[in-house]
Amino acid sequence: MERVIVLPDAELTARAAGLRLLLTLIDAQSLRAPVHVALTGGTLGIAMLRAIVGERLADAVDWSGVHLWWGDERFAEDSERNASQAREAWIDGLPIPPENVHEVARPGEVANVEAAAAAYARELGDVRFTVVILGVGPDGHVASLFPGRPEIEVDGLGALAVHDSPKPPPLRVSLTRESLCRADEVWFVAAGADKAAKVAEAMRPGTDPIPAARVRGEATIWLLDSAVAREL
């Protein structure tokens, strides 16, 4: 199943995605525990989290049964890490056990980016996500799986190391396509006219599909602003 939801602007897209996340957690916890979510970074991904700070719906979530992961991460110490920004924006204000927040190791914690990816893959195991949230790059990348590179083809690993990333910094850890697709729902959350062409291409893939065209969940939901949806 694939659905497209178009919101008037980026701000409302972020808020709609955030509220949808809380409602999805509440709904999922009526059926199973624990619940696993893969978050995304970037401007819209962090705006989504900020939009629900203080939202009373969060009080209905049993945070002891929620596990948070990231689709990709910088192999760096800096404050631009997806997890660091998400913690500052939202997570550090939640009553969630520290062990339920699964971060990729930093350079000072492991020998290299390959070790960070291997450790993340071991921690992930065979987890099935309730929700995977992804942005879409202007080139059609998702997580740190970029067009024209071999990482999108990797099977049999939960996470992988990325060298010489087209998007700085050069060293990253990304969940594999297989891991991202192991989800009840995959959400693509995107805004901005600069992504319109690639979002349209991802939804109508050709013979050489971009990474955004190759990740799907059991259900796939596109949460888009009107600018990015203009070519659909």
Long-range contacts (C-beta under 8 A, 24 or more apart in sequence): 1-218, 1-219, 1-220, 2-203, 2-216, 2-219, 2-220, 2-221, 2-222, 3-219, 3-220, 3-221, 3-222, 4-203, 4-221, 4-222, 4-224, 4-229, 4-232, 5-221, 5-222, 5-223, 5-224, 6-224, 6-225, 6-226, 6-229, 7-223, 7-224, 7-225, 7-226, 8-225, 8-226, 9-191, 9-225, 9-226, 9-227, 10-44, 10-47, 10-191, 10-192, 10-225, 10-227, 11-47, 11-51, 12-225, 13-44, 13-189, 13-190, 13-191, 13-223, 13-224, 13-225, 14-44, 14-47, 14-48, 14-50, 14-51, 14-189, 14-191, 15-48, 15-51, 15-52, 16-223, 17-44, 17-48, 17-51, 17-133, 17-187, 17-189, 17-223, 18-48, 18-49, 18-51, 18-52, 18-55, 19-51, 19-52, 19-55, 19-57, 20-187, 20-223, 21-48, 21-52, 21-131, 21-133, 22-52, 22-55, 22-57, 22-58, 22-60, 22-61, 23-57, 24-130, 24-131, 24-185, 25-61, 25-66, 25-130, 26-57, 26-60, 26-61, 28-130, 28-184, 29-61, 29-62, 29-65, 33-62, 33-65, 34-65, 34-66, 34-67, 34-100, 35-65, 35-66, 35-67, 35-130, 36-66, 36-67, 36-69, 36-127, 36-128, 36-129, 36-130, 37-66, 37-67, 37-68, 37-69, 37-129, 37-130, 37-131, 37-132, 37-133, 38-69, 38-70, 38-71, 38-129, 38-131, 38-132, 38-133, 38-175, 38-180, 38-183, 39-68, 39-69, 39-70, 39-71, 39-82, 39-86, 39-133, 40-70, 40-71, 40-82, 40-133, 40-134, 40-135, 40-143, 40-189, 41-70, 41-72, 41-73, 41-81, 41-82, 41-85, 41-86, 41-135, 42-82, 42-135, 44-135, 44-189, 44-190, 44-191, 45-82, 45-86, 45-133, 45-135, 45-189, 46-85, 46-86, 46-89, 48-133, 48-189, 49-86, 49-89, 49-90, 49-91, 50-89, 50-90, 52-90, 53-89, 53-90, 53-93, 58-94, 63-94, 63-95, 63-96, 63-97, 63-100, 64-95, 64-96, 64-97, 64-100, 66-96, 66-100, 67-100, 67-101, 67-102, 67-127, 68-96, 68-100, 68-101, 68-102, 69-102, 69-124, 69-127, 69-129, 69-175, 70-102, 70-103, 70-104, 71-132, 71-133, 71-134, 71-142, 71-143, 71-174, 71-175, 71-180, 72-143, 72-144, 72-162, 72-172, 72-173, 72-174, 72-175, 73-103, 73-104, 73-172, 73-173, 73-174, 74-169, 74-171, 74-172, 75-104, 75-106, 75-107, 75-113, 75-116, 75-161, 75-169, 75-171, 75-172, 75-173, 76-106, 76-107, 76-169, 76-171, 77-106, 77-107, 77-108, 81-106, 104-159, 104-173, 112-161, 113-161, 113-162, 113-163, 113-171, 113-172, 113-173, 114-161, 116-161, 116-173, 117-157, 117-159, 117-160, 117-161, 117-173, 118-159, 120-158, 120-159, 120-173, 121-157, 121-158, 121-159, 121-160, 122-158, 124-158, 124-159, 124-175, 124-179, 125-158, 126-182, 127-182, 128-182, 128-183, 128-184, 129-182, 129-183, 129-184, 129-217, 130-183, 130-184, 130-185, 131-183, 131-184, 131-185, 131-186, 131-187, 132-180, 132-183, 132-185, 132-186, 132-187, 132-215, 132-217, 133-187, 133-189, 134-180, 134-186, 134-187, 134-188, 134-189, 134-212, 134-215, 135-188, 135-189, 135-190, 136-188, 136-190, 136-195, 136-198, 136-199, 136-202, 136-212, 137-167, 137-195, 137-198, 137-212, 138-194, 138-195, 138-198, 139-166, 139-198, 139-210, 140-198, 140-201, 140-202, 140-210, 140-211, 140-212, 140-213, 141-166, 141-167, 141-210, 141-211, 141-212, 142-180, 142-188, 142-211, 142-212, 142-215, 143-174, 143-175, 143-180, 144-172, 144-173, 144-174, 145-174, 145-176, 145-177, 145-211, 145-215, 146-211, 147-210, 147-211, 151-176, 152-177, 152-211, 152-214, 153-177, 177-211, 177-214, 177-215, 180-215, 181-215, 181-216, 181-217, 183-217, 183-218, 184-217, 184-218, 184-219, 185-217, 185-218, 185-219, 185-220, 185-221, 186-215, 186-216, 186-217, 186-219, 186-220, 186-221, 187-220, 187-221, 187-222, 187-223, 188-212, 188-220, 188-221, 188-222, 188-223, 188-224, 189-223, 189-224, 190-222, 190-223, 190-224, 190-225, 190-228, 191-224, 191-225, 191-227, 191-228, 192-225, 192-227, 192-228, 193-227, 193-228, 193-230, 195-228, 196-227, 196-228, 196-229, 196-230, 196-231, 197-231, 199-224, 199-228, 199-229, 199-231, 199-232, 200-231, 200-232, 203-232
